[in-house]
Amino acid sequence: MSKTILITGSTDGIGLEAAKLLAADGHHMILHGRNPAKLEAAQTTVGEHTEGATTPLGYTVDLSNLDDVKSWADELADNHPAMDVVINNAGVFQTPNTQTSDGLDVRFAVNTIAPYLITRRLAPILGPGGRVVNLSSAAQAPVDLEAMVRYTGLDNMAAYAQSKLALTMWSMELGLASDDAGPVVVAVNPGSLLATKMVREGFGVAGSDIGIGADIIARAAVGDDFEQSSGRYFDNDAGAFAPPHPDAEDATKRRAVIDAIEALLS
Ligand SMILES: NC(=O)c1ccc[n+]([C@@H]2O[C@H](COP(=O)([O-])OP(=O)(O)OC[C@H]3O[C@@H](n4cnc5c(N)ncnc54)[C@H](OP(=O)(O)O)[C@@H]3O)[C@@H](O)[C@H]2O)c1
């Protein structure tokens, strides 16, 4: 059955590849990027993979600006009374300016808090049978709650690994709390050092087959084997559901991450 799927950060890398796969599989894609020209190019490319060559809808929003993210999430909920899947794929590791206009570390803003806002706002239109797929990583480090809500100048790896564990923690917490009326919420490490811009620029290596990441994201979005995955973590380096960082298995720590995000957003 054809599903309506929003995928953030679908102008490049794993997001763009996954969007092409899902479009070719007959799903209705809603694309997102921060750069209008790249978004237009992605819409054309994904359109070429769509039956009937129809151009998918696209939205331009910089996820490092949380007010813009809030407005966009409202706009999405207004424009799409029903949606089946949200893939929170957009992410950042290294960038020249690591502090946002809100005084946050850009990794926490884009990788942790923006997807939280999008998920909370869109969960009601996803409803039962819906899914939220959150792009986690093998890089996970204990979250400094202060650094999550206020820029402290963490180095790239510390900020990225903390932002990904924080994302995994709220994903598990919301996923475990999601009952029959709510969507499945799952965190997925797509595989390490896949051949994308993030890996080329951040780690100086070419990386391995990007299809490994796109395939697992598409599977998590629509595959039957992810139907019962709410609150779980899939590690594609292991090719299986696996334990995340131990902090993500601690309900008190998971709750503390959510409380800190909610306090920041209130
Ligand atoms: N590649 C890997 O080996 C790997 C491993 C583990 C996890 N991941 C995760 O997989 C996801 C995709 O990463 P990738 O490797 O495909 O990286 P990528 O090629 O750099 O793509 C990242 C996407 O996110 C978008 N993005 C970045 N900052 C944004 C912002 N402020 N606002 C809106 N969109 C923004 C990018 O837009 P632009 O096109 O404008 O840059 C791009 O579309 C990320 O969450 C990453 O952390 C990747």
The ligand as a Gaussian input file, in Angstrom:
#p B3LYP/6-31G(d) Opt

LIG

0 1
 N       26.934000       8.638000       6.706000
 C       27.071000       7.866000       7.769000
 O       27.959000       7.004000       7.817000
 C       26.149000       8.005000       8.950000
 C       26.361000       7.152000      10.049000
 C       25.502000       7.250000      11.149000
 C       24.454000       8.152000      11.124000
 N       24.284000       8.986000      10.046000
 C       23.159000       9.921000      10.090000
 O       22.426000       9.825000       8.882000
 C       21.773000      11.065000       8.619000
 C       22.071000      11.489000       7.197000
 O       23.453000      11.801000       7.117000
 P       24.319000      11.735000       5.782000
 O       25.519000      10.964000       6.103000
 O       23.460000      11.361000       4.639000
 O       24.786000      13.273000       5.704000
 P       24.698000      14.374000       4.544000
 O       24.986000      13.777000       3.215000
 O       25.520000      15.503000       5.037000
 O       23.140000      14.778000       4.544000
 C       22.593000      15.448000       5.642000
 C       21.265000      16.041000       5.249000
 O       20.796000      16.860000       6.349000
 C       20.596000      18.190000       5.877000
 N       20.878000      19.198000       6.908000
 C       22.017000      19.402000       7.583000
 N       21.889000      20.463000       8.406000
 C       20.642000      20.940000       8.230000
 C       19.916000      22.040000       8.773000
 N       20.478000      22.903000       9.630000
 N       18.640000      22.232000       8.380000
 C       18.070000      21.413000       7.476000
 N       18.708000      20.358000       6.912000
 C       19.982000      20.146000       7.284000
 C       21.572000      18.330000       4.712000
 O       21.246000      19.453000       3.900000
 P       22.316000      19.987000       2.796000
 O       22.112000      19.101000       1.597000
 O       21.882000      21.386000       2.571000
 O       23.669000      19.873000       3.405000
 C       21.377000      16.980000       4.044000
 O       20.181000      16.966000       3.304000
 C       22.289000      12.049000       9.663000
 O       21.364000      12.166000      10.713000
 C       23.572000      11.382000      10.167000
 O       23.904000      11.790000      11.463000
 C       25.119000       8.933000       8.967000

